Amino acid sequence: MTRHRHAATPPKEAKLFRNNRSQAVRIPVEFELPGDKVLISSEGDRLVIEPVRKSGLTALLAQWAKEPPLDSEDDFPEIDDGPVKPENIF
């Protein structure tokens, strides 16, 4: 019998099938993952499937910190934004 070191739940057999040229696996409901994308990797003869986590505010701020600051007028387009002309609406 195979030992599963990291399994929090007992293993369950799943069905493999073809979807066009790709092989797919039907995941039982008790192993359902959130979202609509996963990361898949292999460890020897094992496949590891994990959900793609949405980036939070911290990741967004870190990404912005890597970008150069907008400090010159060349970074902004010219906009003709004069005062509003009065209109007679009656």
C-alpha positions as CSV (number, residue, x, y, z in Angstrom):
1,M,0.0,0.0,0.0
2,T,1.3,3.5,-0.9
3,R,1.9,5.9,1.9
4,H,0.7,9.5,1.4
5,R,2.8,11.8,3.6
6,H,1.0,15.1,3.0
7,A,-2.6,13.9,2.5
8,A,-5.1,15.6,4.9
9,T,-7.9,13.4,3.5
10,P,-7.6,9.8,2.3
11,P,-6.9,9.4,-1.4
12,K,-9.8,8.8,-3.7
13,E,-9.7,7.4,-7.3
14,A,-10.5,9.9,-10.0
15,K,-11.4,9.4,-13.7
16,L,-9.1,10.5,-16.5
17,F,-10.4,11.5,-19.9
18,R,-9.5,13.3,-23.1
19,N,-10.5,16.8,-23.9
20,N,-9.3,17.4,-27.4
21,R,-5.5,16.9,-27.3
22,S,-5.2,17.3,-23.5
23,Q,-5.6,14.7,-20.8
24,A,-8.0,15.9,-18.0
25,V,-9.0,14.6,-14.6
26,R,-12.4,14.7,-13.1
27,I,-11.9,16.1,-9.6
28,P,-14.2,14.7,-6.9
29,V,-16.3,17.3,-5.1
30,E,-14.5,16.9,-1.8
31,F,-11.3,18.1,-3.5
32,E,-12.9,21.0,-5.4
33,L,-10.6,24.0,-5.8
34,P,-11.6,27.7,-5.8
35,G,-11.4,29.9,-8.9
36,D,-11.1,28.9,-12.5
37,K,-7.3,28.4,-12.8
38,V,-4.7,26.1,-11.1
39,L,-1.0,25.7,-11.1
40,I,0.2,22.2,-11.9
41,S,3.7,20.8,-11.3
42,S,5.3,17.4,-10.9
43,E,7.3,15.8,-8.1
44,G,8.7,12.6,-9.5
45,D,5.7,10.5,-10.6
46,R,3.2,12.7,-8.6
47,L,1.2,15.6,-9.9
48,V,0.6,18.6,-7.6
49,I,-2.4,20.8,-8.4
50,E,-3.0,24.0,-6.4
51,P,-5.3,26.9,-6.9
52,V,-4.0,30.2,-8.3
53,R,-4.4,32.7,-5.5
54,K,-5.6,36.2,-6.4
55,S,-3.0,38.8,-5.6
56,G,-4.0,41.0,-2.7
57,L,-3.4,44.7,-2.1
58,T,0.2,44.1,-0.8
59,A,1.2,42.4,-4.1
60,L,-0.4,45.3,-6.1
61,L,1.5,47.9,-4.1
62,A,4.7,46.0,-4.5
63,Q,4.2,45.9,-8.2
64,W,3.6,49.6,-8.3
65,A,6.8,50.2,-6.3
66,K,8.8,48.5,-9.0
67,E,7.5,50.9,-11.7
68,P,9.3,54.3,-12.3
69,P,7.5,57.3,-10.9
70,L,5.5,59.7,-13.1
71,D,7.6,62.8,-12.6
72,S,7.8,64.6,-15.9
73,E,5.2,66.4,-18.0
74,D,5.9,64.0,-20.8
75,D,4.2,61.2,-18.9
76,F,0.8,62.9,-19.2
77,P,-1.1,63.8,-22.4
78,E,-2.3,67.4,-23.0
79,I,-6.0,67.8,-22.3
80,D,-8.1,70.8,-23.3
81,D,-10.1,71.1,-20.2
82,G,-11.4,74.7,-20.2
83,P,-14.2,76.0,-18.1
84,V,-17.7,74.8,-18.8
85,K,-19.8,77.1,-21.0
86,P,-23.1,78.1,-19.5
87,E,-26.2,76.5,-21.1
88,N,-29.8,77.6,-21.0
89,I,-31.6,74.4,-20.1
90,F,-35.1,76.0,-20.0
